[in-house]
Amino acid sequence: MTRARGTITIDGAHGEGSGALFRTAVTMSVLTQQAVHIENIRGASSFPGLDAEDIQFLRALQASSKADVERDEVGSSKLTFAPTRKACKLEMELPDIEGSRRNPNALVVQGSLIPVLARAGAYSVLESRGETYGFNSLTYDYFVGVSSYALGAMGINAMPELIKAGYGRDSFGELKMEIEPSAVQGIEWTDRGKRLSCNAIITTSNLPQSIAHRGTAHLAKLAAHAGIEVTPMIREVPAERPGVFVTMYATYQRGVGGATAMGARSVRMEHLVQTAFQQTMQWMSGPETTDPFVADQLLIPAMLAEGPTTFTTSCLTLRFLTTVWVMKQFVPIRVTISGQQDGPGAVNIRMS
């Protein structure tokens, strides 16, 4: 991609107006070598202004692109980011950021760097601390089972390693990720094809193994009643405090989707399994090739791909539509979306 002229100004409160908009804008700045000025950062969210997650992400892209950055402190509502070179590989431990109300999500930070570093021409290795399992956020087991499968179909190889689990945004888990240089290819996921597997992972830390075994026993009952085969896995991982997390997902020849459930005080193991199972089955009962969470992660890779990308999703979220809007501020990308917000949709992406 060639460098454009001038500076793009983005309203950080547009659409969903959260961290995803901010990360997309900075990523597009690096990929297009176009300076960006973002105002009202996270302006539509419950946590306005730059937080630790945003700044940790910034530090990585700043190092990769030797960007000039202004107003990059915790709480800032404005930021200017101007890359001075094409992105290069990174081998770095992302710094902890002081003064923020919450810690970063390590999977969100490192996962958002994949499209840039996959184009860097050499292996990158990242390490960072933060949440690895949480509510309504990207988590380690989901990334391994769902995100990696979808990205791999596009030719992108990112290999995460969980060093220590972190449950919740006040935790300090540890994550390492290797990202290969990749030739990104478009995908045609208009129908799922044959189901390849259905998996459930119960991850625990500092808890009796009997809790995880209760989960697999309940899962077996649910699967038998639904008439499907689910492969269970129990993982005991190190962490600073007790925690439990359930992930379930299904892979198809041309599709992948799943759901998660986070443990909490007074919430029984059986309830967590039931939640993840029911949400996964709800997605499996439809024809769409992606769940709404992995659909978000396909957008920027699709822009980088050789050839068009087509997929369907069970829900066109406001985040998805906001991400598309940001991308269009930088490049003449053609995104055809059939469907309405919060409903199922079909998506076709190609460069003009």
SVG drawing of the C-alpha trace seen along z (x, -y; Angstrom):
<svg xmlns="http://www.w3.org/2000/svg" viewBox="-32 -17 45 56">
<polyline fill="none" stroke="black" stroke-width="0.4" points="0.0,0.0 1.3,-3.5 1.4,-6.4 -1.5,-8.8 -1.3,-12.5 -2.4,-14.6 -3.7,-13.4 -6.9,-11.4 -9.1,-12.7 -11.2,-10.1 -14.0,-10.6 -13.3,-8.1 -16.9,-8.2 -18.3,-7.2 -20.5,-4.1 -19.5,-1.7 -16.9,-4.3 -14.7,-1.9 -11.2,-0.5 -11.8,1.5 -12.3,-1.7 -9.1,-3.1 -7.0,0.0 -8.4,0.2 -7.5,-3.4 -3.9,-3.1 -3.5,0.2 -4.8,-1.3 -2.4,-4.2 0.6,-1.8 -0.6,0.3 -1.3,-2.7 1.6,-4.9 -1.0,-7.6 -0.9,-9.8 -4.1,-9.8 -5.5,-12.1 -8.1,-10.6 -10.5,-12.7 -12.9,-11.6 -11.0,-8.4 -13.4,-5.7 -16.0,-8.4 -19.0,-6.1 -17.7,-3.6 -17.8,-3.4 -14.1,-4.0 -13.4,-7.2 -9.8,-8.2 -6.7,-6.1 -6.2,-3.2 -3.4,-0.7 -4.6,1.6 -4.5,-1.2 -1.1,-2.5 0.5,1.0 -0.8,1.5 0.5,-1.9 4.0,-1.2 4.2,1.9 3.1,0.2 5.2,-2.9 8.3,-0.6 7.4,1.3 6.8,-1.8 9.0,-4.4 5.9,-6.6 5.8,-10.1 3.1,-10.1 1.5,-13.0 -0.8,-12.9 -0.2,-9.2 -0.8,-9.3 -3.4,-7.5 -6.7,-9.3 -6.0,-11.4 -9.0,-11.9 -6.9,-12.8 -3.9,-11.3 -1.9,-11.9 0.0,-8.9 2.3,-9.3 4.4,-6.3 7.7,-7.1 8.5,-3.7 6.8,-0.5 6.2,1.9 9.2,4.1 9.3,7.2 9.1,6.9 10.9,8.9 9.8,7.2 8.1,7.4 5.3,4.9 5.6,2.6 3.2,2.5 1.4,-0.8 0.9,-2.6 -2.1,-4.8 -4.9,-3.1 -8.1,-1.9 -7.7,1.6 -5.1,3.8 -4.9,4.7 -6.4,7.8 -3.2,9.6 -5.1,11.4 -6.7,8.2 -3.4,6.3 -1.3,9.1 -4.1,10.3 -4.7,6.8 -1.0,6.6 -1.2,9.7 -2.3,8.1 0.6,5.6 3.3,8.0 2.2,10.7 3.2,8.3 6.6,7.4 8.6,9.9 10.1,11.7 9.2,13.5 7.9,11.4 7.9,12.5 5.7,10.6 5.3,11.0 2.9,9.0 1.0,9.1 -2.7,8.7 -6.0,10.5 -6.1,13.8 -9.6,14.9 -12.5,12.5 -16.1,11.5 -17.1,10.6 -13.5,10.3 -11.0,12.2 -9.6,15.1 -6.8,17.6 -8.7,20.8 -11.1,19.1 -8.1,17.6 -6.4,21.0 -9.5,22.8 -11.5,20.2 -9.4,17.2 -6.3,19.2 -8.4,21.5 -10.0,18.6 -6.7,16.7 -5.0,19.9 -7.5,20.3 -6.3,16.9 -2.6,18.0 -1.8,16.1 0.0,18.1 0.1,16.8 1.2,19.1 0.3,18.1 1.7,19.6 0.0,19.1 2.7,18.7 0.3,17.7 -3.4,17.2 -5.0,13.9 -8.7,14.0 -10.3,10.6 -9.0,7.1 -7.3,6.6 -5.1,9.7 -1.6,10.1 -1.5,13.1 1.4,13.7 1.2,14.3 3.8,15.0 3.0,15.0 5.0,15.8 3.8,14.3 5.0,15.6 5.4,13.5 2.4,14.4 1.0,14.2 -2.6,13.4 -5.2,15.1 -8.9,14.4 -11.4,17.0 -14.8,18.0 -16.9,19.1 -20.4,18.9 -21.3,22.3 -19.8,24.3 -19.3,27.6 -18.8,30.7 -18.4,30.3 -14.9,31.4 -14.9,31.2 -16.7,29.9 -14.5,29.2 -14.9,28.0 -12.0,26.7 -12.3,26.3 -9.4,24.3 -8.9,24.1 -6.3,22.6 -5.7,23.3 -9.0,25.3 -9.8,28.9 -9.8,31.1 -13.2,32.4 -14.7,29.0 -13.4,29.5 -14.6,33.2 -18.1,32.0 -18.0,29.8 -17.1,32.6 -19.7,34.9 -22.4,32.2 -21.1,31.6 -21.4,35.3 -25.1,35.2 -25.8,32.1 -24.0,33.5 -25.8,36.9 -29.2,35.1 -28.4,33.0 -27.1,35.9 -23.6,34.5 -20.1,35.6 -18.1,33.1 -14.4,33.7 -13.6,32.3 -10.3,31.2 -9.3,30.2 -6.4,27.7 -4.8,26.8 -2.8,23.7 -0.7,21.6 -2.2,18.3 -1.9,15.9 -5.4,16.7 -8.1,19.3 -10.1,19.2 -12.2,21.3 -13.2,20.7 -15.2,22.7 -14.7,22.5 -16.7,24.4 -16.4,24.2 -17.1,26.1 -14.9,26.1 -16.2,26.8 -14.5,27.0 -15.4,23.4 -16.5,22.0 -15.8,21.7 -17.6,20.3 -18.0,20.8 -18.8,19.3 -17.2,18.8 -18.3,18.6 -16.3,17.0 -16.4,18.4 -17.4,16.2 -18.2,16.6 -21.4,18.6 -21.7,19.7 -21.7,23.4 -19.5,25.2 -22.6,26.8 -24.0,23.3 -20.8,22.3 -20.8,25.4 -24.5,24.9 -24.0,21.3 -21.1,22.1 -22.9,25.1 -26.2,23.4 -24.6,20.4 -22.4,22.6 -25.4,24.8 -27.3,21.7 -24.6,20.7 -24.3,24.3 -28.1,24.4 -27.8,21.7 -26.1,21.6 -23.7,18.8 -20.0,19.5 -18.7,17.3 -19.8,16.1 -19.8,12.3 -16.5,12.3 -14.3,14.0 -16.0,12.0 -14.5,8.8 -11.1,10.4 -11.4,11.2 -11.9,7.6 -8.4,6.2 -6.8,9.5 -9.4,9.5 -8.3,6.0 -4.7,7.3 -5.6,10.5 -4.8,11.5 -8.3,11.9 -11.7,11.2 -13.1,12.6 -16.6,13.7 -18.2,15.0 -21.5,14.9 -21.9,14.1 -24.7,14.8 -24.7,11.2 -23.6,7.9 -22.6,6.1 -22.1,2.4 -18.4,3.1 -18.2,4.8 -19.9,2.0 -17.8,-0.6 -14.6,1.2 -15.7,1.2 -16.3,-2.5 -12.8,-3.2 -11.2,-1.1 -13.0,-3.1 -11.6,-6.4 -8.1,-5.1 -8.5,-3.0 -11.0,-2.6 -12.1,0.8 -15.3,2.3 -17.3,3.9 -20.7,5.3 -22.9,6.2 -26.3,7.8 -28.2,7.6 -29.1,5.3 -27.3,4.4 -27.8,7.1 -29.0,9.6 -27.3,12.2 -25.4,11.0 -23.3,11.8 -20.1,9.9 -17.9,9.5 -14.6,7.6 -12.3,6.6 -9.9,3.7 -11.1,1.3"/>
</svg>
